[in-house]
């Protein structure tokens, strides 16, 4: 049932209750990793039960990634269950559409806290264990901000651009420990949140703008995470990999 690229590895995936995070967790587990899936939503426990029923070595934990103590508890849970940590996937994020002129400082702060500050908190908390394992960190950015811009997403785009700066800086800083740090910039991915946010007309227009003529699947992102977490990418660090079906080159 499982592969071999990540046998013996232990991974944390934040924001894994649905969508991209769930897809990442499944792909890591399929390649043999033991996975701690975390989310602020209680649905995370149902995801873990589902994965366990399929034979995967997975546990779940509730954690608000903007709360340093809850993140420390997440790391402690991981070590108590699996004794180490090899892979950190900073996936948790939100993207409430809002025109800049209507945006309050609280609106701005919430998105920057969840999308960017949380990556600092999680990386800082996991660093000692990742140094011990010469681990891998994968940060989820987006084509919004890191490659192109979108209306009504100034806070989101700023946070995703910031992730790339953080990725490059930490890749340089952590190289001496053998830790690799990379980022992924997804385009339009078929997730429950995206499907709820888009009308049928908008969905058709989005697909039309993608040269490969489909939305991405969470598994597409998961397979890229597996690559970046495995020895297949042992000479890659500090990079942003765009996975958008060709949208940003069309």
C-alpha positions as CSV (number, residue, x, y, z in Angstrom):
1,X,0.0,0.0,0.0
2,X,2.9,2.4,0.7
3,X,5.8,3.4,-1.5
4,X,9.4,3.6,-0.5
5,X,10.7,7.2,-1.1
6,X,9.9,8.3,2.4
7,X,10.1,5.1,4.4
8,X,11.1,5.8,8.0
9,X,10.5,9.6,7.6
10,X,8.2,11.6,9.9
11,X,6.3,14.6,8.5
12,X,4.0,17.3,9.8
13,X,1.4,18.9,7.5
14,X,-0.4,21.9,8.7
15,X,-3.9,22.9,7.4
16,X,-4.5,19.3,6.5
17,X,-8.3,18.9,7.1
18,X,-9.2,19.4,3.5
19,X,-8.0,20.5,0.1
20,X,-4.3,20.8,-0.7
21,X,-3.2,19.9,2.9
22,X,-5.2,16.7,2.8
23,X,-3.8,15.8,-0.6
24,X,-0.2,16.4,0.6
25,X,-0.8,14.2,3.7
26,X,-2.1,11.3,1.6
27,X,0.9,11.4,-0.8
28,X,3.4,11.5,2.0
29,X,1.8,8.6,3.6
30,X,1.6,6.6,0.4
31,X,5.4,7.0,0.0
32,X,5.9,5.5,3.5
33,X,6.1,8.5,5.8
34,X,4.5,8.6,9.2
35,X,2.4,11.8,9.2
36,X,1.1,14.2,11.8
37,X,-1.8,16.1,10.3
38,X,-2.8,19.3,12.0
39,X,-5.6,21.8,11.6
40,X,-7.7,24.3,13.6
41,X,-10.8,22.4,12.4
42,X,-12.0,19.3,14.3
43,X,-12.5,17.6,10.9
44,X,-8.8,16.8,11.1
45,X,-9.6,13.8,13.3
46,X,-12.0,12.4,10.7
47,X,-9.3,12.6,8.1
48,X,-6.9,10.8,10.3
49,X,-9.4,8.0,11.0
50,X,-10.0,7.7,7.2
51,X,-6.3,7.4,6.5
52,X,-5.7,5.0,9.4
53,X,-8.5,2.8,8.0
54,X,-6.5,2.6,4.8
55,X,-3.5,1.4,6.6
56,X,-1.5,4.6,6.8
57,X,0.5,5.6,9.9
58,X,-1.1,8.9,10.7
59,X,-2.1,10.8,13.8
60,X,-4.0,14.1,14.1
61,X,-3.8,17.1,16.3
62,X,-5.7,20.4,16.7
63,X,-3.4,23.4,16.5
64,X,-3.8,27.1,15.7
65,X,-0.6,27.8,13.9
66,X,-0.6,31.4,14.9
67,X,-0.3,30.4,18.6
68,X,3.3,29.5,19.5
69,X,2.3,27.3,22.5
70,X,-0.1,25.2,20.4
71,X,2.6,24.8,17.8
72,X,5.1,23.7,20.5
73,X,2.4,21.2,21.6
74,X,2.1,19.9,18.1
75,X,5.9,19.3,17.9
76,X,5.8,17.6,21.3
77,X,2.9,15.3,20.1
78,X,5.0,14.4,17.1
79,X,8.0,13.5,19.1
80,X,6.0,11.6,21.7
81,X,4.5,9.4,19.0
82,X,7.3,9.1,16.4
83,X,10.5,10.3,18.3
84,X,11.7,12.5,15.5
85,X,10.8,15.0,12.7
86,X,12.2,14.9,9.2
87,X,9.7,17.0,7.1
88,X,7.7,20.1,7.9
89,X,5.1,21.2,5.4
90,X,3.8,24.7,6.1
91,X,0.5,24.6,4.3
92,X,-2.1,26.3,6.5
93,X,-3.5,29.4,4.9
94,X,-6.6,31.5,4.2
95,X,-7.6,33.8,1.4
96,X,-10.7,35.9,2.1
97,X,-11.5,38.0,-1.0
98,X,-11.7,41.7,0.0
99,X,-11.1,45.0,-1.9
100,X,-8.2,46.9,-0.5
101,X,-10.3,50.0,0.2
102,X,-12.6,48.0,2.4
103,X,-9.8,46.2,4.3
104,X,-9.2,47.0,8.0
105,X,-5.9,46.5,9.8
106,X,-7.5,43.5,11.6
107,X,-8.4,42.0,8.2
108,X,-4.8,42.5,7.1
109,X,-3.2,41.2,10.3
110,X,-5.4,38.0,10.3
111,X,-4.3,36.9,6.8
112,X,-0.6,37.8,7.4
113,X,-0.7,36.0,10.8
114,X,-2.2,32.8,9.4
115,X,-0.3,32.7,6.1
116,X,3.1,34.1,7.0
117,X,3.7,34.6,10.7
118,X,2.7,30.9,11.2
119,X,5.5,29.8,9.0
120,X,8.0,31.5,11.2
121,X,6.3,30.0,14.3
122,X,6.3,26.5,13.0
123,X,9.8,26.6,11.5
124,X,11.2,28.1,14.7
125,X,9.5,25.4,16.8
126,X,10.6,22.5,14.6
127,X,14.2,23.7,13.9
128,X,16.0,21.7,16.6
129,X,14.5,18.4,15.4
130,X,15.0,19.2,11.7
131,X,18.6,20.0,12.4
132,X,19.1,16.6,14.0
133,X,17.6,14.9,11.0
134,X,19.0,17.2,8.3
135,X,15.4,17.6,7.3
136,X,13.3,19.3,4.6
137,X,10.9,22.3,4.9
138,X,8.3,22.9,2.2
139,X,6.4,26.1,2.3
140,X,3.1,26.6,0.4
141,X,3.2,29.9,-1.4
142,X,1.0,30.7,-4.4
143,X,1.2,32.2,-7.9
144,X,-0.7,35.1,-6.3
145,X,2.0,37.4,-5.0
146,X,5.0,35.4,-5.8
147,X,4.4,35.4,-9.6
148,X,1.3,37.5,-10.4
149,X,-1.3,39.6,-8.6
150,X,-5.0,39.3,-8.1
151,X,-7.6,41.9,-7.3
152,X,-9.2,41.8,-3.8
153,X,-6.3,39.8,-2.5
154,X,-3.7,42.4,-1.5
155,X,-3.3,40.8,2.0
156,X,-3.1,37.3,0.6
157,X,-0.7,38.3,-2.2
158,X,1.6,40.1,0.2
159,X,1.7,37.1,2.5
160,X,2.5,34.7,-0.3
161,X,5.3,36.9,-1.6
162,X,6.6,37.1,1.9
163,X,6.8,33.3,2.1
164,X,9.2,33.3,-0.8
165,X,11.5,35.8,0.9
166,X,11.4,33.8,4.1
167,X,12.1,30.6,2.1
168,X,15.2,32.0,0.4
169,X,16.6,33.5,3.6
170,X,16.1,30.4,5.7
171,X,17.5,28.1,2.9
172,X,20.7,30.1,3.1
173,X,20.8,30.1,6.9
174,X,19.9,26.4,7.3
175,X,22.1,25.0,4.6
176,X,24.9,24.5,7.1
177,X,22.7,22.2,9.0
178,X,21.9,20.1,5.9
179,X,18.3,21.4,6.0
180,X,16.7,22.2,2.6
181,X,13.9,24.8,2.3
182,X,11.8,25.2,-0.7
183,X,8.4,26.7,-1.7
184,X,5.6,25.6,-4.0
185,X,3.4,28.1,-5.8
186,X,0.1,26.4,-6.9
187,X,-2.2,27.9,-9.4
188,X,-5.9,27.1,-9.4
189,X,-6.4,23.8,-7.5
190,X,-9.7,21.9,-7.3
191,X,-10.5,22.1,-3.6
192,X,-13.8,22.5,-1.7
193,X,-12.9,26.1,-0.9
194,X,-12.2,27.0,-4.5
195,X,-15.4,25.3,-5.7
196,X,-17.5,27.2,-3.2
197,X,-15.9,30.5,-4.0
198,X,-16.3,30.3,-7.8
199,X,-19.5,30.4,-9.9
200,X,-19.8,27.9,-12.7
201,X,-19.0,30.7,-15.1
202,X,-15.9,31.7,-13.2
203,X,-14.8,28.1,-13.0
204,X,-15.1,27.7,-16.8
205,X,-13.2,31.0,-17.4
206,X,-10.5,29.8,-15.0
207,X,-10.0,26.5,-16.8
208,X,-10.0,28.3,-20.2
209,X,-7.1,30.4,-19.0
210,X,-5.0,27.3,-18.1
211,X,-3.1,25.8,-21.1
212,X,-3.6,22.2,-19.8
213,X,-7.3,22.9,-19.6
214,X,-8.0,21.6,-16.1
215,X,-7.7,22.7,-12.5
216,X,-4.9,21.1,-10.6
217,X,-5.6,18.3,-8.1
218,X,-4.4,18.3,-4.5
219,X,-2.6,15.1,-5.4
220,X,-0.6,17.1,-8.0
221,X,0.7,19.3,-5.1
222,X,1.2,16.2,-2.9
223,X,3.5,14.5,-5.4
224,X,5.6,17.6,-5.7
225,X,5.9,17.8,-1.9
226,X,7.1,14.1,-1.9
227,X,9.8,15.0,-4.5
228,X,11.0,18.0,-2.4
229,X,10.9,15.9,0.8
230,X,12.8,13.0,-0.7
231,X,16.4,12.4,-1.7
232,X,15.3,12.9,-5.3
233,X,15.7,16.6,-4.7
234,X,18.8,16.5,-2.5
235,X,20.6,19.3,-4.4
236,X,17.6,21.7,-4.5
237,X,17.1,24.4,-1.9
238,X,15.8,28.0,-1.8
239,X,13.6,27.5,-4.8
240,X,10.1,28.4,-5.8
241,X,8.4,25.7,-8.0
242,X,5.3,26.9,-9.9
243,X,2.6,24.3,-10.5
244,X,-0.2,25.9,-12.4
245,X,-0.9,24.0,-15.6
246,X,1.0,26.7,-17.5
247,X,-1.3,29.6,-16.4
248,X,1.4,32.1,-15.7
249,X,3.2,31.5,-19.0
250,X,0.1,31.9,-21.2
